[in-house]
Amino acid sequence: MLVIAHRGANKEALENSWDAFGKAVDAGAVRIELDVQLSRDGHAVIMHDDELTKTTGLELKISQLDRAELSRLKLRNGEPLPFLDEVLERLLPVIELNIEIKGESEKLADVVAKLVANHPRRERIIVSCFQAKPLVWMKHHAPEVQRACLWSADSFNWPFFANLAPNVFLALASTNILHPHTSLVDANLMDQAAARNWRVYAWAEMVGEDHGREALWTTLRTFGLHGLCTNYPRELKQWLEEADRYDRLVHD
């Protein structure tokens, strides 16, 4: 089960910050999940929300500011806001990336695709989204970019039952990479994944592992989940190493 750091090591540092990304690398994560928003002048900014209040303390919006203005701001930890082009340059040599496009903007999809499509380390990048529109746009305009369908029972708003959603969503985006919420992972889903050659990397919400995380990890590992976007990459990495050692002892 791959260890994917949700917004970096967000329990050890401010989410989506250089500090959180560095700690994710240090923790031994295979991949970092991060979020992108679109600035007023068309730059991809690393931030979960358009509003900057949570991470900077300022009542401003990314969509209403240009790169020069955003570059003058500081996160709560004193760092500058990261931009996607900077992140690709600094992090791809040392770790894989999962770039989540927020919303359904085709313009943001275009900006991300232009940075990723011709990158020499493109195979180390997955671009994901909850909405079909950006992924379908990439399918037609940047098919070489790896795409993933984010799936949540709460947010999925299509007119069919949730248990049919993965088949339809993956077909629309023309991909075999599914990112379901941990609550949607079960034996049936993983059986479908094996039969259809899906890669399944689940995600836990920001408070989803605060209690009982080892029981959750045990269940997901038993199902054969391919990877987990976790809020505790350091702890999960250590737990998996111990679980693997125990398995070897039992089978030797």
N, C-alpha and C positions, 0 to 999 in steps of 0.2 A: 504494500500500500504506500503510494508516494505521499510525501509530506509537502503540502502546499501551504505557504504562509498567507493567511487572510489579511490583506492590507499591510503586509509585512508582519513582523512580530508585534502585533498591536497591543498585547498585554504588557510588553516590556518597554514600549516606546509609543509616541504619538502615531496613530494610524496614518498610512500613506506618506510617511516622512522618510528622509534619508536615514535617520537613526533606526527606524523600524525595519527598513530594507537591509541595512547592515547587520542588524541583530538576527534577521531571518537567515542571512547567509551564514553567519557565525553558528547558528543553531543547527545547521546541516539540512535545511529545507532544500528540496529539489527545484521548487518553483515558487515564485511570489505572485500572488493575485493583487492587482491594483486597479483603481478606477480612473476613468478619464472623463473630463468635462470639456466643453468647447468655450474658448475665450471669445470676446467680441470680434477680434481680428483673425480668428480661425486657427488658434493653436490648441493643442491637446494638453490640458492641465491635469496633473494627478491629484484628484480630489473626489471623494464619494458624493458630496452634495454640491449643488450650484452655489448655495449659500456658504459663506465663509465664517459664520459666527462660531461654529463648533471648534474649528481648528485654528482660527486666528483671533477670535474675540471681536471681529469687526463685522458690522452689519452691511456687508457688501456681497455682490453676486459676481461669480466668474464671468457669466455671460454678458455682463455690463462693463467689463474691464478689458483692456488690451494687454498684450504681453508685457510691455514696458511698465504699465501700472502694476500688474500682478507681480512682476519681478522685484518691485520695491517693498512688497509686503513681507511680513515674517509670520511663520507659524508660531504657535504658543511655545514651542521649544526653542525659538530663536532662529530656526533654519529658514531658508527661502523656500517658496513653493516649488516642488519639482515639476518639470515639463517632460512630456513623453520622449522627445528627442534626446534629452539629457539622460533619462533613465535607460534608454536603449544603449546609449554609448557606454555608460558606466557599469551597468549591471549584467548585460548579456554575456560578457566574457566569463562571468562567474556563476550565473544562475539562469534558469529558464523563467519566462514571464507569461502570466495570464492577464491580458488587458481586457477589463470589462468596460464596454461602452455603456454609459448611462443614458437612459431614454431611448428614443427611436430616430435620432437624427441621422439622415443619410450624409449630411455634410460632415458630421463628426466621423462617420464611417470612412468617408473619403480621405479625411486628414490622417486617420490612423493607418489606412491602407497604403497611402503614399510613403509613410515612414517604415512600414513593415514589409511591403511586397518585394522590394529590391534589396532588403537588408541582407548582408552576407550570412547572418545567423538567424535567418527567418524561421528555420525549422525549430528553433528554441522558443517560439512565440505562439500562443493561442489567443485569439480574439473572441470574447464571449459577449452575450447579451441576452436579456430576458425577452426582448422584442424581436420579432422576425424581420422587420423592415431593414435594419442595418446589415443583418447577416445575409439577407437575400440580395441586397445591393452589392455586398462583397462577392457573393457567388457569381454575379454577372460581370463585375468590374475588376475584381482582384481575386480570382479563384485560387491563386497560389497561396493565399493567406489561410492558415488553419483556423477554422471557425468552431465554436462550441455553443450549444443551446443551454442557457440557464433555465432551470425549471423549478417553480415553486407553486404548490397547490393554492396558496393564498393569492398570488398575484397573476396566475395564469387566467386570462380572460377570454379565451376562445370558446366558441359555442359547441363544445363537445366535452365528454367526460374526461376527467384528468388522467385516467389510466390509458387513454388513447393518445394523449398529447405528445409523448416522446416520439412515436412513430411519425406523426404528421409534422411536428416541428423539425425534426432531423431531416426529413425528406425535403421540406421547404428550403432549409438552409444548405442542403446537399452536404451533410457532414455526418460523421459517426461518433462525435464527441458530445456527451451529455453531462451537464452539471446540475444534478438534482439536489434539492434540500435533503439533509440527512434523514428526515422523517419519511421520505418517499423511496428510500432504498430498502428493498426486501429481496427475498430469494427469487421471487418471480421476475423482478426487474433485472437481476443479475443473470438469470437464465435467458431472458430476452437478449441481454447484452452479449452473452456467449454465442447465442444462435445467430445474431445479426452483426457480430463483430463490432459492437459499440465499445468505446472507451468511456468509463463512468468515473468522474471525479466529483464527489459530493462536496457540499459546502455546509458549514454550520454558521448560524447567525452570530452576531457579536456576543450574545449572552448564552449561546446554545450549548457551551461546554463548561460553563461555570460550575455546574454541579453534575456529578455522575459521569464525567467524561470518559473514564476508563471503561465503564460498562458500555457506553456508546461505542467506543473504539473497538471493544471486543466483538460487539455485534456486527459492526461494519466489516471488520477483518474476517469474521466467520462467513459473511456473505460473499467474500472475495472482491470487495470494492477495490478499484484500481488506484484510487488516490483520494485524499481528504484535504479540502481547503479548511485549515484549522486555525483557531485563534491561539493555539498553544503549540507552535511548531517544535520548540525545544523539548517540551515534555513528551509530545507524541513521538518524536524521533527516538528518545531514550526508551519510551515504553515499547515501541516496535522492536528495538534491539533486544530488550529483555524477553519479549514474547518469542522472538525468533530463536534466542538461545534456549529457552525452555522447550520449544518444539524439537530442536535438535537433540536435546538430552532425552526427551521422551522416545524419539524414534531411533536413537542409536543403540 
